[in-house]
Amino acid sequence: MPQDQQHPQEKKDREVVNTLLSDTFDSYNLAELARLRIRYRNFPGARQIQKDLDLVLQRWGLTEEELFEQTRQLHQAGQVYQPKTGEDEQDWS
């Protein structure tokens, strides 16, 4: 049985997940949750992050399909992610 791997973005993503666990449901957080669900889907590791993402979905009363449907609508309506002043880095990993 292969050993779990550590995702290169895990430390940074842990901070985002902690925010999602303690923050409110809004468009930005919805998009962040969807982004992280995709990133960690089928990833062989980061089990606690995956469990916490499940917990956020549960707290917000959403299924994964509902999450993705809502975020598709958000992205169709306009840009969800607005760069902060002086920030041009995009994280697609």
C-alpha positions in Angstrom: 0.0 0.0 0.0 1.6 3.3 -1.1 2.3 6.0 1.6 0.3 9.2 1.6 1.9 12.1 -0.1 2.1 15.7 1.1 0.7 18.2 -1.4 3.1 21.0 -2.2 0.3 23.6 -1.5 -0.9 21.9 1.7 0.4 24.4 4.2 -1.1 27.4 2.3 -4.3 25.5 1.7 -4.6 24.6 5.3 -4.9 28.4 6.1 -7.7 28.7 3.5 -9.5 25.6 4.9 -9.3 27.0 8.4 -10.9 30.2 7.1 -13.7 28.3 5.4 -14.4 26.4 8.6 -14.8 29.6 10.6 -16.1 32.0 7.9 -19.5 32.6 6.3 -20.9 31.3 3.1 -20.2 33.9 0.3 -19.2 33.9 -3.3 -15.5 34.1 -2.7 -15.5 31.3 -0.1 -17.8 29.2 -2.3 -15.2 29.5 -5.2 -12.4 28.7 -2.8 -14.2 25.6 -1.6 -14.8 24.4 -5.1 -11.1 25.1 -6.1 -9.8 23.1 -3.2 -12.3 20.2 -3.7 -10.9 19.9 -7.3 -7.3 20.2 -6.2 -7.6 17.5 -3.5 -9.9 15.1 -5.4 -8.3 11.7 -5.6 -5.1 13.1 -4.1 -3.3 10.3 -2.2 -2.8 12.3 1.0 -3.9 15.5 2.8 -6.6 13.4 4.4 -7.4 16.0 7.1 -7.8 18.7 4.5 -10.2 16.4 2.5 -12.2 15.7 5.7 -12.4 19.4 6.6 -13.6 20.2 3.0 -16.3 17.6 3.5 -17.2 19.3 6.8 -17.5 22.7 5.2 -19.8 21.3 2.5 -21.9 19.7 5.2 -22.1 22.9 7.3 -23.2 24.9 4.3 -25.8 22.3 3.4 -24.4 21.6 -0.1 -23.6 18.5 -2.1 -20.5 18.6 -4.3 -22.6 18.8 -7.4 -24.6 21.8 -5.9 -21.3 23.5 -5.0 -19.9 23.1 -8.6 -23.2 24.2 -10.1 -23.2 27.4 -8.0 -19.6 28.1 -8.8 -20.1 27.6 -12.5 -22.9 30.2 -12.3 -20.6 32.6 -10.4 -17.8 32.2 -13.0 -20.3 32.7 -15.9 -21.6 35.9 -14.2 -18.1 37.5 -13.9 -14.7 37.2 -12.3 -14.9 35.7 -8.9 -11.3 36.3 -8.0 -10.2 39.9 -8.0 -6.5 40.4 -7.6 -5.5 42.3 -4.5 -3.4 45.5 -4.9 0.0 44.5 -6.1 -0.9 40.9 -6.5 -0.6 39.2 -9.9 0.2 35.7 -8.9 -2.3 33.0 -9.8 -2.3 29.6 -8.1 -3.4 26.9 -10.6 -1.5 24.1 -9.0 
